């Protein structure tokens, strides 16, 4: 028969989550993650085309600054990408979009800030044509976007804080 001490003892503490770099390294070994990356890139490719078309249109038709055009293009492409990534890439349609959407937008915004900084460096610092610089900077920000959405926005398992 268990003693009173065993019945009232607190549960053992949970082990801390492994560091992010170890989780990423472990994730690279799973085929499923590579398939998700391919799907993410296919969705991103459609968003990439939308982004570049809207960016070019904003530059030429509206005559706005390249960073304003990039912001408009981001806003249009991010809604499309959220829907496709939520339902197809990560198969997270069963979970509440109420939680996924703000996370997706936060990750996408962080990637956009990195992308916009690179765009500015390429246009102002290197003198690259605006559309070429936009194309390069969007591609360069893709890994940050994928890892953030995979590990946070659409994570199927929540690691305790």
Wavefront OBJ file of the C-alpha trace (Angstrom):
o trace
v 0.000 0.000 0.000
v 1.440 3.422 -0.938
v 2.420 5.693 1.897
v 0.837 9.101 2.404
v 4.113 10.708 1.322
v 3.928 9.018 -2.123
v 0.329 10.129 -2.631
v 1.069 13.788 -1.921
v 4.429 14.067 -3.644
v 4.484 16.569 -6.525
v 4.831 15.144 -10.021
v 8.369 14.925 -11.357
v 9.465 18.064 -13.223
v 9.245 18.014 -17.025
v 12.526 17.905 -18.864
v 13.359 21.233 -20.521
v 12.816 21.470 -24.281
v 15.986 20.902 -26.277
v 17.648 24.025 -27.671
v 16.347 25.328 -30.996
v 19.465 24.424 -32.994
v 19.197 20.787 -31.847
v 15.505 20.651 -32.764
v 16.305 22.026 -36.234
v 19.160 19.530 -36.708
v 16.896 16.652 -35.618
v 14.145 17.877 -37.955
v 16.467 17.848 -40.965
v 16.702 14.059 -40.657
v 12.983 13.438 -41.287
v 11.680 12.941 -44.840
v 8.280 14.394 -43.901
v 9.927 17.757 -43.138
v 11.559 17.819 -46.566
v 8.180 17.107 -48.198
v 6.680 19.975 -46.222
v 9.535 22.200 -47.392
v 8.752 21.319 -51.025
v 5.061 22.086 -50.481
v 5.975 25.307 -48.665
v 8.151 26.326 -51.612
v 5.355 25.525 -54.102
v 2.931 27.674 -52.117
v 5.652 30.264 -51.774
v 6.228 30.179 -55.535
v 2.632 31.172 -56.179
v 2.944 33.870 -53.519
v 6.256 34.895 -55.081
v 4.593 35.442 -58.466
v 1.736 37.371 -56.828
v 4.277 39.397 -54.846
v 6.342 40.340 -57.907
v 3.281 41.189 -60.031
v 1.805 43.404 -57.293
v 5.235 44.945 -56.562
v 5.784 45.803 -60.240
v 2.241 47.148 -60.596
v 2.609 49.301 -57.486
v 5.889 50.716 -58.774
v 4.652 51.484 -62.273
v 0.922 52.205 -61.839
v 1.020 53.897 -58.440
v 4.551 55.287 -58.662
v 5.259 54.527 -55.004
v 8.630 54.037 -53.280
v 10.049 50.500 -53.543
v 9.533 49.832 -49.810
v 5.877 50.901 -50.038
v 5.454 48.678 -53.104
v 7.084 45.798 -51.185
v 4.675 46.314 -48.273
v 1.636 46.285 -50.571
v 2.926 43.158 -52.333
v 3.548 41.461 -48.968
v 0.008 42.191 -47.764
v -1.560 40.711 -50.887
v 0.644 37.594 -50.999
v 0.518 36.738 -47.280
v -3.250 36.034 -47.241
v -2.945 33.569 -50.126
v 0.069 31.900 -48.566
v -1.624 31.526 -45.168
v -4.606 29.652 -46.597
v -2.532 27.269 -48.710
v 0.097 26.616 -46.029
v -2.554 26.054 -43.377
v -4.587 23.574 -45.409
v -2.086 21.911 -47.732
v 1.520 22.306 -46.571
v 1.117 21.740 -42.855
v -2.347 20.104 -42.863
v -3.330 22.204 -39.886
v -6.863 22.992 -41.034
v -8.362 21.206 -38.035
v -6.751 23.567 -35.557
v -8.104 27.022 -34.896
v -7.094 29.694 -37.398
v -7.644 32.092 -34.507
v -4.267 30.981 -33.130
v -2.504 30.154 -36.386
v -3.239 33.381 -38.264
v -1.555 35.775 -35.795
v 1.447 33.462 -35.541
v 1.698 33.109 -39.316
v 1.432 36.867 -39.710
v 4.080 37.466 -37.010
v 6.525 35.039 -38.659
v 5.748 36.439 -42.109
v 6.235 39.982 -40.820
v 9.618 39.077 -39.300
v 10.672 37.512 -42.596
v 9.330 40.587 -44.432
v 11.402 42.938 -42.249
v 14.532 40.916 -43.104
v 13.489 40.892 -46.772
v 12.794 44.650 -46.830
v 16.183 45.383 -45.244
v 17.894 43.295 -47.913
v 15.789 44.993 -50.616
v 16.927 48.406 -49.381
v 20.568 47.297 -49.305
v 20.356 45.901 -52.824
v 18.576 48.939 -54.293
v 20.293 51.769 -52.426
v 23.603 50.174 -51.489
v 24.303 48.044 -54.561
v 22.270 49.946 -57.157
v 20.322 46.841 -58.241
v 17.147 47.269 -60.287
v 14.141 47.281 -57.929
v 12.291 44.245 -59.337
v 15.490 42.131 -59.406
v 16.312 43.203 -55.843
v 12.767 42.301 -54.741
v 13.059 38.867 -56.371
v 16.392 38.158 -54.660
v 15.351 39.449 -51.231
v 12.113 37.422 -51.154
v 14.004 34.210 -51.954
v 16.630 34.991 -49.309
v 13.959 35.406 -46.599
v 12.237 32.085 -47.409
v 14.234 29.840 -44.991
v 13.432 32.119 -42.049
v 9.774 32.055 -43.025
v 9.670 28.250 -43.358
v 11.394 27.477 -40.064
v 9.240 29.971 -38.152
v 6.000 28.642 -39.583
v 7.004 24.992 -39.232
v 8.131 25.338 -35.629
v 5.603 27.863 -34.333
v 2.657 28.875 -36.533
v 1.612 25.371 -37.585
v 3.452 23.268 -35.005
v 1.502 20.097 -34.329
v 3.120 19.553 -30.943
v 3.406 22.402 -28.488
v 6.547 22.376 -26.373
v 5.761 23.554 -22.817
v 7.241 26.942 -21.936
l 1 2 3 4 5 6 7 8 9 10 11 12 13 14 15 16 17 18 19 20 21 22 23 24 25 26 27 28 29 30 31 32 33 34 35 36 37 38 39 40 41 42 43 44 45 46 47 48 49 50 51 52 53 54 55 56 57 58 59 60 61 62 63 64 65 66 67 68 69 70 71 72 73 74 75 76 77 78 79 80 81 82 83 84 85 86 87 88 89 90 91 92 93 94 95 96 97 98 99 100 101 102 103 104 105 106 107 108 109 110 111 112 113 114 115 116 117 118 119 120 121 122 123 124 125 126 127 128 129 130 131 132 133 134 135 136 137 138 139 140 141 142 143 144 145 146 147 148 149 150 151 152 153 154 155 156 157 158 159 160 161
